[in-house]
Amino acid sequence: MAAHHKIIILDDEPDLVELYKDLLSRLPSQPEVHAATSGARALALLEAEPFSLLLTDLNMPGMDGFQVLTLVRRRFPGLRTVVMSSLSDEQYRSRAYAMGIDLFLEKPRTQQEIQVFSDCIESLLEREEQGGFRGVQSKSLSDLIQLECLSLNSSVLKITNRSVEARIWINDGNVIDSEVGDLKGAEAFKTIMGWKTGNFEMLPADGARERTIFESYQGLLLDTAQALDEAQGAADQAAAEGTAPASALSPITRCKGVEYVLKIDAADPKKLDAWGVENPEKVAAWVHQTMQTLRTLGEKLVAGPLNQVECLGLQRHVAMLSRPDAELCVGLQRSLSHEEIRETMKDVATKWGS
Amino acid sequence: MGLLNLFSKAAPEAKVTQLPSGSFTVDRTGKIVASTLPRTFPEASAKEIGNTVIKVFQSASDAQLTLREVFIHYGGFKITARELRGGAIVFLSPKTMK
């Protein structure tokens, strides 16, 4: 039996909301459609009961669509979101996708566009029923690879973990290559499989990609699972024995040009993990305060999540990454160019994400 | 097809603030000295960006990290700030999909 879906439509024009409501109520999955004509009303509805999908306009008085999406992302991270707008500017589209929406649709104007609009929403609801092929938050990467391989599909899986981008090439049900940062082949595959969160999208197959992985996908997945189990086992044993496990920062310290690494716990900024820092408390306080200030600025500008900050200094350079559970500050040699800093930080982000 | 016309608001008035592209200079007190930002972008927002980057430079100096340039990457926006004798020159650029 199909799951019962509930949708909220948010638009400041009541007539339009009624029209959408009528249109979406007639979808094959027969969702329950609720309407809101203000951001505040939509948020109140979301607080009151669980919903599958929020469809929002951008151009609204008071709280605009971007402001609503900022709050929704924070309070309801699992909610699927669709922007429907008559603002077709590329910048709005990019900003909305940067905020983690599932779809950006232009408001339909013709019968054909209405049909496409309805099909897109129905497809999104169907995907929800099937477990949500949205990313590793709702379906594990391992499940997705198995599904692609069992179906003998050919595709390129693009995986994004914060600012790091990785790809896995699948041809006729075989994993043939993968790439993340400087890593390629099986090594890259194992790194990617160690990521706990991220988003992915399917790209068309690349038949010209040279094969570097000759192991079966089952073997690859087994090896990866074993390696992850062993790492977890070692950490559990160390915790049981009261000994500190090897620092999670160790792999980062080997990245090109890294002079020091400092990890700050988001919940308790005084809880630090440091390597090579002269004055960790002072630097950590600055990093935490700066990241907070920049996040607040980003929220006011509705500029999307704060991904990375790079600072060129007189004695050394500093770069910072942010995750919901922690902040990472990396001190870098002064001789590195800005381009080299960006490259190193891609590597650092990959290792931190693992 | 009056029904379909309902889907498109007649000449929508832009209420969504567009992220600007341009640059401006702030002095050490946060006052905007020169700007190439579009008029549509609120001056208060530009001042807030200016004050924030000056605060970042000053607090870094207090933490014995002397910085000369900062690159701030948001999901949809990039701010680049270069230290300028206590003030800063700030470049803003919205990100678009590649």
Interface residues (C-beta under 8 A of the other chain):
Chain A: E13 D15 L16 L19 L58 N59 M60 P61 D64 G65 F66 S86 L87 D89 E90 Q91 Y92 R93 S94 R95 Y97 A98 M99 K107 P108 R109 T110 Q111 I114 S163 N279 K282 V283 A285 W286 Q289 T290 T293 L294 L297 G298 K300 L301 V302 A303 G304 P305 L306 N307 Q308 V309 E310 C311 L312 G313 L314 Q315 V318 H338
Chain B: L3 L4 L6 F7 S8 K9 P12 E13 A14 K15 V16 T17 Q18 L19 S45 E48 I49 T52 K55 V56 S59 A60 D62 A63 Q64 L65 T66 L67 R68 E69 V70 F71 I72 H73 Y74 G75 G76 F77 P94 K95 T96 M97
